[in-house]
């Protein structure tokens, strides 16, 4: 299997990882030195545990949250993924009491891989705008 196919396969496994909150799989797929910025922390987050801390944060507000890969394109050491994220607002989210509203929005991320096929960087488009719109936190 070539590097591109391996990285695409690892993205499918990554989807399983974030949907099941699998810490062992996170460590297999995300390099321990990978640094992630997040709205939930002023500090940088690192590795699989850091990435899943964001997932944990989201699950506290949206217990049934789910990410699905809609499409992906891979080249060299990067994979672009179009995601659909859906769930129900059933917990406090950034000061907003649960509304019970269901949501679905699209997000776009670019993932970068090292030679071992582990994620070393994730650059996210601002997909949370779709969530904020769905929860009536912003209006257009």
C-alpha positions in Angstrom: 0.0 0.0 0.0 1.4 3.4 -0.9 1.6 6.4 1.4 -1.4 8.1 0.0 -3.6 5.0 0.4 -2.3 4.4 3.9 -3.1 8.0 5.0 -6.6 7.7 3.5 -7.1 4.4 5.4 -5.8 6.1 8.6 -8.4 8.9 8.2 -11.1 6.2 8.1 -9.7 4.8 11.3 -9.4 8.3 12.7 -13.2 8.8 12.1 -13.7 5.6 14.2 -11.4 6.9 16.8 -13.2 10.2 17.4 -16.7 8.6 17.2 -15.8 6.0 19.8 -13.3 8.1 21.9 -10.8 5.3 21.5 -7.6 6.5 23.3 -5.5 3.5 22.1 -6.5 4.2 18.5 -5.7 7.9 19.0 -2.2 7.0 20.2 -1.7 4.8 17.1 -2.9 7.5 14.7 -1.7 10.8 16.2 2.0 11.5 16.8 2.6 12.3 20.5 4.4 15.6 19.5 1.5 16.7 17.3 0.4 20.2 18.5 -3.2 21.3 18.3 -4.8 24.7 19.0 -8.3 24.7 20.4 -11.1 27.0 21.5 -11.3 25.0 24.7 -7.8 25.7 26.0 -5.4 28.6 26.0 -2.6 26.0 26.2 -1.5 23.9 23.2 -2.8 20.4 23.2 -0.5 17.5 22.2 -0.9 14.0 20.8 -3.9 11.7 20.9 -4.8 12.7 24.5 -4.8 16.3 23.5 -7.0 15.7 20.5 -9.5 13.6 22.4 -9.7 16.2 25.1 -11.5 18.4 22.5 -13.8 15.4 21.6 -14.5 14.9 25.3 -15.4 18.6 25.6 -17.8 18.3 22.7 -19.4 15.1 24.1 -20.3 16.9 27.3 -22.5 19.3 25.3 -23.6 17.0 22.6 -23.7 13.4 23.9 -24.6 11.9 20.6 -22.2 13.9 18.4 -21.0 12.1 15.4 -18.5 12.9 12.6 -18.8 11.3 9.1 -16.4 11.6 6.3 -18.2 13.0 3.2 -15.2 13.2 0.9 -11.4 13.2 1.1 -8.6 14.0 -1.2 -5.0 12.9 -0.5 -1.7 14.1 -1.9 1.8 13.3 -0.6 1.7 13.8 3.2 -1.7 15.5 3.5 -5.3 14.6 3.4 -8.2 17.1 3.0 -11.4 15.9 4.5 -14.9 17.2 4.2 -16.9 16.2 7.3 -20.5 16.3 8.4 -20.9 16.7 12.1 -24.3 16.1 13.8 -25.8 15.7 17.2 -28.1 17.1 19.8 -27.4 20.1 22.1 -28.2 18.3 25.4 -25.5 19.7 27.7 -24.1 23.2 28.6 -22.0 24.6 25.7 -19.8 27.6 26.3 -22.4 29.1 28.7 -25.4 28.1 26.6 -27.9 25.9 28.5 -29.1 22.8 26.6 -31.7 23.6 23.9 -32.5 20.0 22.8 -31.9 21.2 19.2 -30.5 18.8 16.7 -27.8 20.1 14.4 -25.8 19.1 11.4 -23.0 21.1 9.8 -20.1 20.7 7.4 -16.5 21.2 8.3 -13.2 21.0 6.3 -9.9 19.9 7.8 -6.4 19.3 6.4 -4.4 16.6 8.1 -0.6 16.2 7.7 1.1 12.9 8.2 4.7 11.9 9.1 6.6 9.1 7.4 5.1 6.6 9.9 1.5 7.5 8.8 0.7 9.4 12.0 -1.1 12.7 12.1 1.2 15.5 13.0 -1.0 18.5 12.3 -4.7 19.3 11.8 -5.7 22.6 10.2 -9.4 23.2 10.5 -11.6 25.5 8.6 -14.0 27.4 10.8 -16.8 24.7 10.8 -18.0 25.7 14.2 -19.8 28.6 12.5 -22.3 26.1 11.3 -22.8 24.9 14.8 -23.2 28.4 16.2 -25.7 29.2 13.5 -27.7 26.0 14.2 -27.9 26.9 17.9 -28.9 30.5 17.1 -25.7 31.9 18.6 -25.1 33.9 15.4 -27.5 34.9 12.7 -27.0 35.7 9.0 
